[in-house]
Amino acid sequence: MEEIDLLIGSIADRFRPEKAASAQLRVQFLLSGRVERKYEVSIKDGQCSVSESLSPDPDCIVRTTAQHYIDLEKGTLNPQMALMTGKVKVSSIGAMMQFAKYFRRYDPDRNHTKRTEVAVRPPKTGPLRDVCVIDLSRLLPGPFATLLLADMGADVVKVEDPASPDPVRNLPPFKEGKPIFYEYLNRGKRSMAIDLNTTVGRDRFIEIVHGADVLVEQFRPGVMKAIGLDFDSLLKINPKLVICSITGYGQIGPLSQLAGHDIDYLAYTGMLDALRGNDGHPVLPAFQAADVAGGAHMAVAAILAALHEARSTGRGRHLDIAMTDAMFHLQALRLAEEQATGGYMADLSGARANYSIYACADGLYLAVGALEPKFWEAFCAKVGRAEWSSRVLDADQAALRTEVQTLLLSAPRQHWLDLLLDADACVAPVLSPTEALAHPHFSARNGGGYWPVFGEPVTWPAPDLGADG
């Protein structure tokens, strides 16, 4: 039997009647290719039927190839990219998004049976095991913050709009049909699908607020108030609630309503100005510094402090976490120096020969961080250049850096690592993330997988949308 036939045959089994109690929707699928299919799925009063007969005036018509449709249902084809590239054409995106929330993802390797019970999770352990967190955030900053809380034992309930869930659910790359970013950021959490724009949805949300300790949201300032869930009202419902708002520029200020991404937050706060290549051009880091250090880690630190206060005083509070604010913290020493002297020596930015990155003969790199005299002297002695030890204070560091670079280019990186292994000279190889995780040190600490925060991280996988209600 063709896989497309198996997929179509699984539709009724994958239907989620609890999500479609009062829905009435008809969607037609016109699938081309080597195998052609035309069929209609009708949803009415919590019932789903599939027919090869096409009735007039459907709510939505979907045109694509049979293979693209299979890939969409498996999750190996991103819906947004499929629409943008024309691989899939729909007559009504709104109706299609509404329709999609009524079905579980297609998995050819499982027996499709209707899920009627909330997913059962093993009990939580860890220092935050008695803490309940409501997670309204999306993308990276908020979900990473709540992941850290989940790893510490918190019960994190991810609340998403059923018609417009976290975009990371459909963001490539995929592994075995699953979006790896979403799987990593949301493991150990529960999922509830709630439309906060409806009275029923808001009432249901307020019910879970009563029993929560923390709420994390990532909307632009004013959105929570616009949907009838302003912070003062939430604190009246649950006076001990800690509400953490993560934004790019904060709740107040001229930029507060401005859209932005990591690169913008780095640019506005002087971080990109500090990150320059040899040609003087600002260099974009290959990681999300503001999202993670500013949005996630600063949020977790503030949440833990506010939780302690709430349990001591019975009063919660609203935390205003701006990713841009945190970028100033990362530049504390640079800012202190600039404000005190009007300039920046850049000793920790590669200006000095004893704190820089050097290429080796095999094209690999060595990081030399021998700032203190004892470490630099140890480095110089091991590489047979004792005369360099006194030159580290010379004004002309460029000449010394050139000499060090010339020497290190004479042999591959492993030669220098072996030579300096027992020198205690603050020298390290420049590794890729994959190489780093495979390094004996980090393998010994985490078993070669993702690193734990407190003990072993939670083991259950990221939840399906609405898996817990």
C-alpha positions as CSV (number, residue, x, y, z in Angstrom):
1,M,0.0,0.0,0.0
2,E,1.3,3.5,-0.9
3,E,2.3,5.6,2.1
4,I,-0.2,8.3,1.0
5,D,-3.0,5.8,1.5
6,L,-1.7,5.0,5.0
7,L,-1.6,8.6,5.8
8,I,-5.1,9.3,4.6
9,G,-6.3,6.2,6.5
10,S,-4.8,7.5,9.7
11,I,-6.7,10.8,9.6
12,A,-9.7,9.7,11.7
13,D,-7.4,8.0,14.3
14,R,-5.3,11.2,14.6
15,F,-8.3,13.4,15.1
16,R,-8.5,15.2,18.5
17,P,-12.2,15.6,19.2
18,E,-11.5,17.4,22.5
19,K,-10.1,20.2,20.4
20,A,-13.1,20.4,18.0
21,A,-16.2,20.2,20.2
22,S,-18.1,22.9,18.3
23,A,-16.0,23.2,15.2
24,Q,-17.5,23.0,11.7
25,L,-14.9,22.9,8.9
26,R,-14.4,21.3,5.5
27,V,-11.0,21.0,3.9
28,Q,-10.3,19.5,0.5
29,F,-6.9,18.1,-0.5
30,L,-5.8,18.0,-4.2
31,L,-2.6,16.0,-4.3
32,S,-0.6,15.6,-7.6
33,G,2.4,13.5,-8.6
34,R,2.9,9.9,-9.4
35,V,0.2,9.1,-6.9
36,E,-2.8,11.5,-7.2
37,R,-5.4,11.8,-4.5
38,K,-8.5,14.1,-4.0
39,Y,-10.4,13.9,-0.8
40,E,-12.3,16.0,1.7
41,V,-12.0,16.0,5.5
42,S,-15.2,17.2,7.3
43,I,-15.3,18.2,11.0
44,K,-18.6,18.8,12.6
45,D,-19.7,18.7,16.3
46,G,-16.6,16.9,17.4
47,Q,-16.8,14.3,14.7
48,C,-14.4,13.7,11.8
49,S,-15.2,12.1,8.4
50,V,-13.0,11.5,5.3
51,S,-14.5,11.2,1.9
52,E,-13.3,11.0,-1.7
53,S,-16.3,13.1,-2.7
54,L,-15.7,16.8,-3.0
55,S,-18.6,19.0,-2.0
56,P,-19.0,22.6,-3.2
57,D,-17.7,25.7,-1.3
58,P,-15.2,24.1,1.1
59,D,-13.6,26.3,3.8
60,C,-10.1,25.6,2.4
61,I,-8.5,23.9,-0.6
62,V,-5.0,22.6,-0.3
63,R,-3.0,22.0,-3.5
64,T,0.4,20.2,-3.3
65,T,2.1,17.0,-4.3
66,A,1.5,13.7,-2.5
67,Q,5.1,13.6,-1.2
68,H,5.0,17.2,0.0
69,Y,1.8,16.5,1.9
70,I,3.4,13.4,3.5
71,D,6.5,15.5,4.5
72,L,4.2,18.2,5.9
73,E,2.3,15.7,8.0
74,K,5.5,14.1,9.3
75,G,7.0,17.4,10.2
76,T,10.0,17.1,7.8
77,L,8.7,20.0,5.6
78,N,8.4,23.4,7.3
79,P,4.9,24.7,6.6
80,Q,6.0,28.4,6.4
81,M,8.8,27.5,4.0
82,A,6.4,25.3,2.0
83,L,4.0,28.2,1.6
84,M,6.8,30.8,0.8
85,T,8.3,28.6,-1.9
86,G,5.0,27.6,-3.4
87,K,5.4,23.9,-2.6
88,V,2.0,24.1,-0.9
89,K,-0.9,26.4,-1.9
90,V,-3.9,27.0,0.3
91,S,-7.0,29.1,-0.4
92,S,-7.4,30.1,3.3
93,I,-4.3,30.1,5.6
94,G,-6.5,30.9,8.6
95,A,-8.9,27.9,8.0
96,M,-5.9,25.6,7.4
97,M,-4.2,26.7,10.7
98,Q,-7.5,26.1,12.5
99,F,-7.9,22.7,10.9
100,A,-4.3,21.6,11.7
101,K,-4.7,21.9,15.4
102,Y,-7.4,19.2,15.4
103,F,-4.9,16.5,14.4
104,R,-1.8,14.8,15.8
105,R,1.3,14.5,13.6
106,Y,1.4,11.5,11.3
107,D,3.9,8.8,12.3
108,P,4.0,5.8,9.9
109,D,5.7,3.7,12.5
110,R,3.0,3.8,15.1
111,N,-0.5,2.4,15.4
112,H,-2.8,5.4,15.3
113,T,-5.1,5.4,18.2
114,K,-7.1,8.3,19.6
115,R,-5.5,10.0,22.6
116,T,-8.1,10.7,25.2
117,E,-6.0,11.0,28.4
118,V,-3.6,13.7,29.5
119,A,0.0,12.6,29.2
120,V,1.4,11.0,32.3
121,R,4.8,12.3,33.4
122,P,7.2,10.9,36.0
123,P,7.5,12.9,39.3
124,K,9.9,15.9,39.3
125,T,13.0,16.0,41.4
126,G,15.4,18.9,42.1
127,P,15.4,22.0,44.2
128,L,12.4,23.6,42.4
129,R,10.2,20.5,42.4
130,D,7.5,22.4,44.3
131,V,7.4,25.3,41.9
132,C,4.9,25.6,39.0
133,V,5.8,27.8,36.1
134,I,3.4,29.0,33.3
135,D,5.4,29.6,30.1
136,L,3.8,31.9,27.6
137,S,7.1,32.6,25.8
138,R,8.2,31.5,22.3
139,L,11.4,31.2,20.2
140,L,14.6,31.2,22.3
141,P,14.9,33.5,25.4
142,G,11.9,32.6,27.4
143,P,11.8,28.9,26.5
144,F,15.5,28.6,27.4
145,A,14.9,30.3,30.7
146,T,12.0,27.9,31.5
147,L,14.1,24.9,30.4
148,L,16.7,25.8,33.0
149,L,13.9,26.0,35.6
150,A,12.6,22.7,34.4
151,D,16.0,21.1,34.8
152,M,16.1,22.4,38.3
153,G,12.8,20.5,39.0
154,A,10.1,23.0,38.3
155,D,6.8,21.9,36.7
156,V,6.8,24.0,33.5
157,V,3.4,24.3,31.7
158,K,3.9,25.7,28.2
159,V,0.8,27.5,27.1
160,E,0.4,28.1,23.4
161,D,-2.3,29.5,21.0
162,P,-3.7,26.5,19.3
163,A,-4.0,28.4,16.0
164,S,-0.6,30.0,16.2
165,P,1.8,27.9,18.4
166,D,5.5,28.5,19.1
167,P,7.1,28.9,15.6
168,V,10.0,26.8,16.7
169,R,7.7,23.7,16.5
170,N,8.1,24.0,12.7
171,L,11.6,25.4,12.5
172,P,14.3,23.3,10.7
173,P,16.5,21.4,11.0
174,F,14.7,18.2,11.7
175,K,15.9,14.8,13.0
176,E,13.7,11.8,12.5
177,G,10.8,14.1,11.7
178,K,11.2,16.2,14.9
179,P,12.4,19.8,15.0
180,I,15.6,19.6,17.1
181,F,15.5,23.2,18.4
182,Y,11.9,22.7,19.8
183,E,12.8,19.3,21.2
184,Y,15.8,20.7,23.0
185,L,14.2,23.9,24.4
186,N,11.0,22.3,25.6
187,R,12.0,18.9,26.9
188,G,10.7,18.2,30.4
189,K,7.7,20.6,30.0
190,R,4.0,20.1,29.7
191,S,1.8,21.6,27.0
192,M,-1.6,23.2,27.1
193,A,-3.3,24.8,24.0
194,I,-5.3,27.8,25.1
195,D,-6.7,30.7,23.0
196,L,-6.2,33.8,25.2
197,N,-8.2,35.9,22.8
198,T,-11.4,34.2,23.8
199,T,-13.4,34.5,27.1
200,V,-13.3,30.8,27.5
201,G,-9.6,30.7,27.0
202,R,-8.9,33.5,29.4
203,D,-11.1,31.9,32.1
204,R,-9.2,28.6,31.7
205,F,-5.9,30.4,31.9
206,I,-6.9,32.2,35.1
207,E,-7.7,28.8,36.6
208,I,-4.1,27.7,36.2
209,V,-2.8,31.1,37.3
210,H,-4.4,30.4,40.8
211,G,-2.0,27.5,41.4
212,A,1.1,28.9,39.7
213,D,4.3,30.4,41.3
214,V,5.8,32.0,38.2
215,L,4.6,33.3,34.8
216,V,7.0,33.9,32.0
217,E,5.8,36.0,29.0
218,Q,7.6,37.4,26.0
219,F,5.0,39.7,24.3
220,R,5.6,43.3,23.4
221,P,4.8,45.7,26.2
222,G,1.0,46.2,26.5
223,V,-0.1,43.0,24.9
224,M,-1.0,41.3,28.2
225,K,-3.2,44.2,29.1
226,A,-4.8,44.3,25.6
227,I,-5.9,40.7,26.0
228,G,-7.3,41.3,29.5
229,L,-4.5,39.8,31.5
230,D,-2.7,42.9,32.8
231,F,-0.1,42.3,35.5
232,D,-2.1,44.1,38.3
233,S,-5.1,41.9,37.6
234,L,-2.9,38.7,37.7
235,L,-1.4,39.7,41.0
236,K,-4.9,40.3,42.4
237,I,-5.8,36.7,41.4
238,N,-2.5,35.3,42.8
239,P,-0.7,37.8,45.1
240,K,2.4,35.5,45.3
241,L,2.8,35.2,41.6
242,V,6.2,36.2,40.1
243,I,5.6,37.6,36.6
244,C,8.6,37.8,34.4
245,S,8.4,39.8,31.1
246,I,11.3,39.3,28.7
247,T,11.6,41.8,25.9
248,G,14.4,43.3,23.8
249,Y,14.2,46.9,25.1
250,G,12.1,46.7,28.3
251,Q,8.7,47.7,29.4
252,I,9.4,51.5,29.2
253,G,11.6,53.8,27.1
254,P,11.5,55.2,23.6
255,L,12.6,51.8,22.1
256,S,10.2,49.6,24.1
257,Q,7.8,48.9,21.2
258,L,10.6,48.4,18.7
259,A,11.0,44.9,17.1
260,G,14.4,43.4,17.3
261,H,16.6,40.4,17.2
262,D,19.9,39.5,18.8
263,I,22.0,41.4,16.3
264,D,20.0,44.6,17.1
265,Y,20.5,44.3,20.8
266,L,24.2,43.8,20.4
267,A,24.4,46.8,18.1
268,Y,22.5,49.2,20.4
269,T,24.5,48.3,23.5
270,G,28.1,48.6,22.2
271,M,28.7,44.8,22.1
272,L,29.2,44.7,18.3
273,D,31.6,47.7,18.6
274,A,33.7,45.6,21.0
275,L,33.7,42.6,18.7
276,R,35.9,43.5,15.8
277,G,38.1,41.4,13.4
278,N,41.6,42.2,12.3
279,D,40.2,44.5,9.6
280,G,38.4,46.6,12.2
281,H,35.0,45.5,11.0
282,P,32.4,44.4,13.7
283,V,32.1,40.6,13.8
284,L,28.7,38.9,14.4
285,P,29.1,36.1,16.9
286,A,27.7,32.7,15.9
287,F,25.5,32.4,18.9
288,Q,22.7,34.4,20.5
289,A,24.4,36.4,23.3
290,A,21.5,38.7,24.1
291,D,18.9,36.0,23.9
292,V,20.7,33.5,26.2
293,A,22.8,35.7,28.5
294,G,20.3,38.6,28.6
295,G,16.9,37.0,28.0
296,A,17.3,33.6,29.7
297,H,20.0,33.7,32.4
298,M,19.1,37.2,33.7
299,A,15.5,36.1,33.8
300,V,16.3,32.9,35.8
301,A,18.4,34.9,38.3
302,A,15.6,37.5,38.8
303,I,12.9,34.8,39.0
304,L,14.8,32.8,41.7
305,A,15.3,36.0,43.8
306,A,11.7,37.0,43.4
307,L,10.5,33.5,44.3
308,H,12.5,33.7,47.5
309,E,11.0,37.1,48.3
310,A,7.4,35.9,47.5
311,R,7.7,32.9,49.8
312,S,9.1,35.2,52.6
313,T,6.7,38.0,52.3
314,G,3.7,36.6,50.4
315,R,4.1,39.2,47.7
316,G,5.0,38.6,44.1
317,R,6.2,41.1,41.7
318,H,6.5,42.0,38.0
319,L,10.1,41.6,36.6
320,D,11.1,43.7,33.6
321,I,13.9,41.8,31.9
322,A,15.3,43.7,28.9
323,M,17.9,41.8,26.8
324,T,19.7,45.0,26.0
325,D,20.1,45.8,29.7
326,A,22.0,42.6,30.3
327,M,24.4,43.4,27.5
328,F,25.8,46.2,29.6
329,H,26.5,43.7,32.4
330,L,28.6,41.6,30.0
331,Q,30.7,44.7,29.3
332,A,31.1,45.7,32.9
333,L,34.9,46.0,32.9
334,R,35.0,47.8,29.5
335,L,32.4,50.3,30.6
336,A,34.1,50.9,33.9
337,E,37.4,51.6,32.1
338,E,35.8,53.9,29.5
339,Q,33.9,55.9,32.1
340,A,37.0,56.2,34.3
341,T,39.6,57.0,31.7
342,G,37.7,57.9,28.5
343,G,39.2,54.9,26.6
344,Y,39.7,51.2,26.5
345,M,43.0,49.4,26.6
346,A,41.6,46.3,25.0
347,D,44.0,44.0,26.9
348,L,41.4,41.3,26.8
349,S,40.5,41.8,23.1
350,G,43.7,40.5,21.5
351,A,45.9,43.6,21.8
352,R,48.5,41.8,24.0
353,A,50.6,38.9,22.8
354,N,49.9,36.9,26.0
355,Y,46.2,37.0,25.5
356,S,45.3,36.2,21.9
357,I,44.4,33.5,19.4
358,Y,47.0,32.0,17.1
359,A,46.9,29.8,14.1
360,C,49.0,26.6,13.9
361,A,50.5,24.7,11.0
362,D,47.5,22.5,10.4
363,G,45.1,25.4,10.2
364,L,43.8,24.8,13.7
365,Y,43.9,27.5,16.4
366,L,45.3,27.9,19.9
367,A,44.0,30.2,22.6
368,V,46.7,31.7,24.8
369,G,45.4,33.3,28.0
370,A,48.7,33.7,29.9
371,L,47.8,37.1,31.4
372,E,49.6,36.8,34.8
373,P,53.4,36.9,34.6
374,K,53.8,33.3,36.0
375,F,51.7,31.8,33.3
376,W,53.4,33.8,30.5
377,E,56.8,32.8,31.9
378,A,55.8,29.2,31.9
379,F,54.6,29.5,28.3
380,C,57.8,31.2,27.1
381,A,60.0,28.6,28.9
382,K,58.1,25.6,27.3
383,V,58.3,26.9,23.8
384,G,62.0,27.8,24.2
385,R,61.6,31.6,24.1
386,A,62.5,32.7,27.6
387,E,63.5,36.1,26.2
388,W,59.8,36.9,25.4
389,S,58.8,36.9,29.1
390,S,60.0,40.5,29.7
391,R,58.6,41.8,26.4
392,V,55.0,41.4,27.4
393,L,55.1,44.9,28.9
394,D,56.5,46.5,25.8
395,A,54.4,49.1,24.1
396,D,54.9,47.4,20.7
397,Q,52.9,44.3,21.2
398,A,52.3,43.8,17.5
399,A,55.9,42.8,17.0
400,L,55.8,40.3,19.8
401,R,52.5,38.9,18.5
402,T,54.1,38.4,15.1
403,E,57.0,36.4,16.6
404,V,54.6,34.2,18.6
405,Q,52.5,33.6,15.6
406,T,55.5,32.7,13.4
407,L,56.6,30.1,16.0
408,L,53.2,28.5,16.4
409,L,52.8,28.2,12.6
410,S,55.8,26.0,12.6
411,A,54.0,22.9,14.0
412,P,50.5,21.5,14.2
413,R,48.2,22.4,17.2
414,Q,48.6,19.0,18.9
415,H,52.4,19.5,19.1
416,W,51.9,22.6,21.1
417,L,49.2,21.1,23.3
418,D,51.4,18.1,24.1
419,L,54.3,20.4,24.8
420,L,52.3,22.7,27.1
421,L,50.1,20.1,28.8
422,D,51.9,20.2,32.1
423,A,53.0,23.8,31.9
424,D,49.9,25.3,33.6
425,A,50.2,28.2,31.2
426,C,46.5,28.9,30.4
427,V,46.6,27.5,26.9
428,A,43.6,25.8,25.2
429,P,42.6,24.5,21.8
430,V,39.9,26.3,19.9
431,L,37.2,23.5,19.5
432,S,33.9,23.3,17.8
433,P,30.9,22.6,19.9
434,T,30.8,19.0,18.7
435,E,34.5,18.6,19.5
436,A,34.0,20.1,22.9
437,L,31.2,17.7,23.9
438,A,33.4,14.8,22.8
439,H,36.4,16.1,24.8
440,P,37.3,13.6,27.7
441,H,36.7,16.4,30.3
442,F,33.1,17.2,29.3
443,S,32.3,13.6,28.5
444,A,33.3,12.7,32.1
445,R,31.0,15.5,33.4
446,N,27.9,14.9,31.3
447,G,28.2,11.5,29.6
448,G,28.7,13.0,26.2
449,G,25.2,14.4,26.0
450,Y,23.5,17.7,26.9
451,W,24.9,19.1,30.1
452,P,22.9,19.0,33.3
453,V,22.2,22.1,35.4
454,F,21.4,20.5,38.8
455,G,22.1,16.8,38.7
456,E,20.5,14.9,35.8
457,P,18.2,16.9,33.5
458,V,14.6,15.9,33.0
459,T,14.4,13.0,30.6
460,W,11.0,13.1,29.0
461,P,10.8,14.6,25.5
462,A,9.2,17.9,24.4
463,P,5.4,17.6,24.4
464,D,3.0,17.7,21.5
465,L,0.8,20.8,21.3
466,G,-1.9,20.5,23.9
467,A,-0.7,17.1,25.2
468,D,-1.7,18.1,28.7
469,G,-5.0,19.8,28.2
